[in-house]
């Protein structure tokens, strides 16, 4: 129908506009810490890229989670440094809290077993997205 064509065209135009926006400015972090964090992010051991892959760091899928929300869409990690608090309910005030305390509650990647230094490296990388 004509409405469906308009609707599809509108969504396509809106998506193109949003993808064309410049990425948010990110804090400067030590390049060595960022590199170590990126390696952790991309590792099979941690598993972040299972859901947060691609250009926008999302699989655009809905996942089963624990806690107060049974299902959730995978958010993009672009601009993550400027989007605290984290999760739909704001239960993680910082990225460190997200990785150290809340990841298992929400069925995320294997970040609880990371050392404090590894978490800080991962955070350094995440803040550059």
N, C-alpha and C positions, 0 to 999 in steps of 0.2 A: 504494500500500500504506500501511498504518498507519505503518510506519517512515518512509517518504518524507514523509508529512504531518508527523510529529513533527520530522524533520530540517529541513524547510523552515520550520516554525514556530520552531524553535530558532534558526536562522540569522537569521531576520527579527527576532526578539527581541534577539539579540546585536547585530545591526547597529543597531537602534534605541537600545540602551543606549550603545553606543560613540559614536554620533552625538550623544547627549544630554550626554555628558561635557563639562565646560567646557574650552575651549582652554587650552593651557599659557600661563603668564605669559610675556610677551615683553620683551626689553630695550627701553628707551627709546632712540629714535634721532631725529636732527634731522628735523623734518617736511619740510624742503625736499629733503634727501637721499632720504628715503623716497619722496617724490613723483617725483623724477627716476628712482629705481630702479623704481618701479611702471611708469612710462612705458616704460622699457627692457624690463621683463618682458613687457609687453603688446604690444610692437612686433613687427612682422613681421620686422624686421631681426634680432632676437635669437631669436625663435621659441619662447620658453618655454611659452606657452599652448597650443602644438600638443599637448603631452602633459600639461602641468600646469595645466589649466583647471578651471572649476567650483568649487563650494563647498569641496571638499576638496583642490583643486589637484592632481588626478590624473584621467587618463582611464580608469583601471582596466583598462588594456590591457597586453598583453605586446609588447615591442619587441625587435627584433634589435639587439644591441650588439656592439661589438668587445671585444677584451681577453679576460679569463679567463672571462667568462660570456657565452655565445652569446645568451641571451635573458634578459629581466628584466621583471618587472611594474613599472609606473610607480608609485613611492611617492608618497604624499601629502606635500605640503610643509608641512603644519600642524605646528608645533612644531619646525621645521627648526633653529632656533637652538640647541636643546638635544639634538640627535641626532648630533653628531660622534663618531667620524669618519664620513665619507660613503662611499657605494657599498657594495655587498655585501661587498667585500673590505677596506674601511677604507683604501683607497689615497689618499684625500684627507683629510688631517687637519683642514683648515679649509675654510670656504666659499671663501676666496680661492684656495686650491689647487685646489678643485673647479672654479672658473670659469676660472682662468688656465692650469691645467696639464692637468687630467684630462678636461675636457668632450669634447675631440676623441677621446680614447681610447675613450670610451664612446658616441660618436655622438650627443652631446647638442646643445643649441642652440649658436648661433654666439657664444660668449662669449670666445673666445681673442683676437679682434680688438678687444675693448673696451679703453679706456684704463684705467689704474689708478684714476682718479677714477670712471669709469663703473662699474667693478667694485665699488668701495666703495659707490656709490649702490645698485646692485643688491643687494648684501649687506645694506645697511640695510633695504631693502624686504623681502627674504627673511626677515630676522630678526624681522619683525613678524607673520609668518603664524602 
